[in-house]
């Protein structure tokens, strides 16, 4: 009989100061070598549950009821936000911190570091600065760091949400190798089942703080497909792209670029962007592999940083965006970047966006909560609702569909289409090809470095 690593029995959790239990009556067991996919609606409690599975509950901030037992000798956890997981200045230092504690013989450290980096598909120079990495590159380094420990239990919270398609497959294959070679148990949170279907053998659906479904993956897909769809799970073969509406003829040009070259930071790679003329009511998607310069391009187009060379113009004005005062800039162009948490104030969800904008993206009944108490997908939608409330001429979005279930994804798509119909313009960077096909009128693929 396989060794039990984690068990919960009639377990509930409530954050201090809240009258509502975030997780209720959870009973489950995870054994050595098991491979479990946890999915369910955005904000349903998945991330809180996997943090508890990983033993990362801060007992000073919560009240627990029932029984929770963790017998795993070693647990590795990778969360949703790559910026919050990188601690050291170089890639080598980041992975070495774990590798040095995981091996008994110091002569094996370098081999363990290289093995972990290769497994996670990290191709950057080992001494590269972590501060110059893209969000997707940071996520791969975080996964490599977790793999360096060869844990009993590997816990991954949406590990591929920031990755391009090739990197997604690389990471999935790497996870497969690690858990096969080490017999580690795997718990992974993911909205989309397809990528991990052949790797996991059990599915747990968490909705409204409870376990709604728990069973063998193939059996659940065969017998409870309708229930999964109703809960907003991305069921393989169920979703199809719908073409965006035709853009308005003769619409005004709102953004123009000429000979634009951008750079993330001093010493980082430079990227050349194709010429862009963005019109009212038009959406343009920027695609490319991790590290291709998508986020940097958005920051330049949004006036957050200056280009290395070339020009960006709004509404045929002579003043470049990065020289426009911040208070005036937000009415012209509003940006929602990869980690929206940095843009929230100290107030409540209701302070960040008006009720009608929150309702439009599926954030009802949350006005008194703090933004940091929301799930990653909910925070992304709140940031977009806040940006839309300013009624900017241009909206710049970095991975807007991150962390969305099927229902919240469609809510977001509908609201962005309404914004375009009203004459707004969108530039989005995304690995979500379904969103790109459903929203964008044009696609710019980045890949040329200088």
Secondary structure, DSSP 8 states (H G I E B T S, - for coil): ---EEEEEEEEEEEETT-SS-SEEEEEEEEETT-EEEEE-STTSSHHHHHHHHTT---TTSEEEEEEEEE--S-EEEE-S-GGGT--SSBHHHHHHHHHHHH-SSGGGHHHHHHHHHHHTT--S-TT-BGGGS-HHHHHHHHHHHHHTT--SEEEEESTTTT--HHHHHHHHHHHHHHHHHH--EEEEE-SBSGGGTTT-SEEEEEETTEEEEEEEHHHHHHH-HHHHHHTT-B-TTT----------TT--EEEEEEEEEEESSTTS-EEE----EEETT-EEEEE-STTSSHHHHHHHHTTSS--SEEEEEETT-SS-GGGS-HHHHHHHEEEE-S-GGGG--SSBHHHHS-HHHHHHTT--S-TTSBGGGS-HHHHHHHHHHHHHHTT-SEEEEESTTTT--HHHHHHHHHHHHHHHHTT-EEEEE-S-HHHHHHH-SEEEE---B-
